[in-house]
Amino acid sequence: MSSTRKAALGIATAFAGLAIVGAGAWFLWLPGHRPELRSGERYGIDVSHHQGSIAWQRVAADGISFVYLKASEGSSFVDPRFDANWRRAGEAGIDRGAYHFFSLCSAGANQARNFLDVVPDRLELPPAVDLELSPDCTERPDAATARGELAAFLDLVEQTLDEEAVLYVGDDFETAYPFVRSLDRPQWRLRFFLRPTMPDWLIWQVGSIARVDGIVGPVGLDVLSASADDGG
């Protein structure tokens, strides 16, 4: 091998090594990153039974002041850790909200009753509904049917709890059912580490790989808009 080729190979190897080191540093830094808060905003998390047992006092001490807990899914599933998480998060002084994972395989009113059977009569944050396509449900009803079932869910939940629901809309659901863009509800927006540019967000999900003290493994990190405490 000529000296020129050896030099070129050495440079390429060095650049590759730097790239690997840089990528490793990025992935070590990323879970601990929290975006700078603006006036009135707060850090929070969203969790389900997948996070396992949570040390809520440690979570609160790590700067987390609110949480959305998964309560239910479809017409029959209840998150097995909801009750314990609700109680212990409250004991730690964390404001609590509850969310329901909406299924296209169940009637909207039945799903609403499932959610309402689980959650307390009074929530500290608005109820939320997670709209994503799930591999556990392969049904894809037409837009009119999906809209009607979602409306039935929202009507019953909002009338019972006397508060508008927040919509978390996945890209897959929005692509399949564009009507969700026209629903006049507070928005829970996923935007990976970039502050949402749309003005209508109430909650910003920063990502799903955050590290928070008191939780083993990654967790969703959220920012609550200042408008939430203004009643907006």
N, C-alpha and C positions, 0 to 999 in steps of 0.2 A: 504494500500500500504506500502511495506517495505521501510525502510530508504534507502536501496541500490537502489531500483527502483525509489524512489523520487529523489535521487541524479542523477541517469542516465537521468531521464526525465528533470531535471533542466539543465544538461549539454547540452542535445539535444536542449532544448528550447533556450539556450544561443547561441549555434552555429547557429540555424536557424535565430535568431535575427541579429546576426552579418552578416550572408549571405544576409539578406534583406537590412540591412544598407549599406553593401558593394555594392550590386547591384544598390541601389539608388544613391550612390555616383558616381558609374561608369557612369550611364546614365546622371547624371548632368554634369560630367566632359567631356564626349565624344563629345558633340556638339561643345564645345569650343576648342577642341584640334586641333592644327595645327602641322604637322610634321616639323622637323628642315629642313630648306632649305640649299642646297649646293650652291656653288659659281655660280652665274648667274641665279639661279632659281627664280621663282616668284609665288605668290599666285594668284589664280583667282577663278571664280565661273561660273557655267552654269545655265541659267535660262530660263523660259518660262512664259507664261501668268499665270501659276499656282502660281507663287510667288506674283501676284498682283502688286500693286503700290510700286515702289522701290525708296527710297531716295538715289540717286546715289552719292551725295557728301559725305554722311555718309559712304557709302560702300567704297569709295576711301580712306577716312580717317581711315578706319579699316584695312588698309594694303592690299587691293585688287587692283591689277594693271591691270588685264585683265578679260574679260568676253566672254563667248560664249552664244549667244542669239539664241533661237529657232526661225527660220524664217518661216519654212513651213513643211508640211507633205503630203505625197502622191502627187497627181496631182492637188489638188484644195485647200487644207487647208492652210491658212495663219495665223500665230500667231497674234492675235489682238493687242498685246502689242509690237510687234517688232519695229515698227517705233518710238514709244515714247521711248522705252528702248534704241534703237540705238542712238537717238539724245541726250538723257540725260546722258547716260554713256559717250559719247564723250565729252560733256560739263564738265563732272567731271574729264576728263583727263585719262579715263580708255581705254586701248587698246581693240578693239572689233573684234570678229569673229562671224560668223553665221553658224548654222548647220541645216541640213534637216533630218527629220525622214523618212527613206526609207520604202516604203510600197510594199509588195509582191502582192498587188491587183491593181497596176497601172503600166503602161508602163514607163520604166526608162527615156526615152526622155521627156515624158510629165511631169514627176516629176522634171527633170532638168530645164525645162522651168518655172515651177511654182517657183522653188527656185530662179532662175535668175531674174524673174520678181519682186521679193521682195527685194533682197539684192542690195546694192550699187555696182557700177562698181569696186570700189577699197575697199578691206578689209585690216584691219591692221594685221589680223592673217589669216592663211590658211582656206579655206572653209572646213567644216566637214560634214560627213554623219553618222547618227546614225543607226546602223544595229541591231535591236532587233525585236523579234517576238511580234506582237501586237495582243491582243484579238479582236481588231476592224477589223482585216483582218484575215480570217480563211483559205485563200488560201495558199497552200504550193506547189508551182510549183517544177518540178524536178530541179536538180542542174544545168543542162545546161541552162535551161530557166532563172533561177534566176541569174546565172552568166552573161548571155547576157544582161538582163535588167539593172543590176548594172553597167556593162561596158558602156552601152549606157548613163546612168546617169553621170558617171564619165567623159566620153569622152567629153560630151557637157559642163559640168561645168568647167572642167579643161582647155579646149580650150578657153572658153569665158573669164575666169578669169585669165588665164595664170599662174596657180599655182596648184600643186598637192593637192588633198583633203586628209584630215585626216580621218582615219577610227576609229569610236567607235564601237567595236564589242561585243555584249552581248553574254554570254555563251550559251544562248538558240539558237541564230542564228548560232553561230559557230558549235554547235552540229548538227544542221539540215543541215548546208551547210559548210562542212569543207574546201571547196575551198578558203574561205576567208583567211585562214592561209597563202596561197601562194601569196596573193596580195601584191605587192611591193609598199606600201604607208606608210606615217608616221602614227604612232599608238597613239590612245587615250586609255590608259589602265585603267580599273577599278581594283584597288587592295585595299581592305578595310584596310586602315591605315598602310599597309606594303609596303614599297618602292618596285616598280617592279624590278624583277631580270633580266628581259630581257633587252637587250641593245638598242632596237629600239623604245622606247617610246618617243613621243614628249610631250604628256600631260598625267599626272597621275591624275585620279579621285580618291581622297582620300576617299570619301564617299558622301552620299546624305543627311546627317542630320546635317550639320554644321549650326552654328549660326553666322550670320554676321550682324553687325550694319547697320540699314537702310532697313532690310528685315524682314518682319513678318513671322515667321515659318522657317522650315528647308530649306536648299539649298545645292546644290552640290558644294563641295570644290575641287579645282584642283590645280595642280602644273605644271607650264610650264618649260620644260627643258631649260637649258642654250643654247642648240644647236639651239633653235628657233630663238634666236637673232643673231646667227652666220650664219643663212641661211641654217642650216642643218635640 
